[in-house]
């Protein structure tokens, strides 16, 4: 069994694409996932399950679409990956306000040509670093005022630093298989 964090993309925003967390937990349990939990209403699911990331993601995405009636992209990270992600945030020392630190989780590997052509300096004072399937960002004036964008050829979903740390702690508390 592997401990997983499933980050659901684009749900419960502005009253649209509603996914109640109690229903999400029940659906995960119906799929045979264990130690199921959620964090806040923005689509953060933790659980343990057998199978690799591709199989678990496919199973969860199919069940979500069947149950809720619309497609919900899922970005999956293991407990070990979340631990690594929290250690590697290049701006992690700037924790005066965790709402200003974010991690964008990419669903797949970014397109190397798009990463090479991207200029994060054009978004100053925002700072960003691409590290594998994560984009670490510091928004000193807050995310809502930023003009920050990127397109690396794969879907992404963002979480603030407080959420990333909470998910890491939840995953650390799950039973290892």
Secondary structure, DSSP 8 states (H G I E B T S, - for coil): -EEEEEEE-S-SBTTBS---HHHHHHHHHHTT-EEEEEETTTTEEEEEESS-HHHHHHHHHHHHHHHHSS---EEEEEHHHHHHHHHH-TTTT-TT-GGGEEEEEESS---HHHHHH--GGGGTTSEEEEETTEEEEE-TT-GGG-------SS-EEEEEHHHHHHHHHHHHTS---
